[in-house]
Amino acid sequence: MFQEFATFLKEYKIFTLAVAFVMSTASTTLVNSIVKDVLMPLIGPLISAGAWRDAVLQVGSSQVAIGSFLAELLNFVVLAFVVFVVAKKVVILGEKKK
């Protein structure tokens, strides 16, 4: 049973996956901080409402939390860009080693 488990861990590279998960969690926290503490103070004066994350769009009797959505969208775009840059560098380094 233990041998099967060890084979499973090696075959599916579980350790590498765990490291990637921890790194993605850390980078998500970092990106959230970049957006909240660096980008938004620069963009904030350009937006008329100071509490842009609390902005809601009234559609009939429903409220759409558009500010919260835009904040998460900005976080996603920044994180996707960071992942893109890192992946591109890894590919370039991999090609140089060949």
Secondary structure, 3 states (H helix, E strand, C coil): CHHHHHHHHHHCCHHHHHHHHHHHHHHHHHHHHHHHHHHHHHHHHHCCCCCHHHCCEEECCEEECHHHHHHHHHHHHHHHHHHHHHHHHHHHHHHHHC
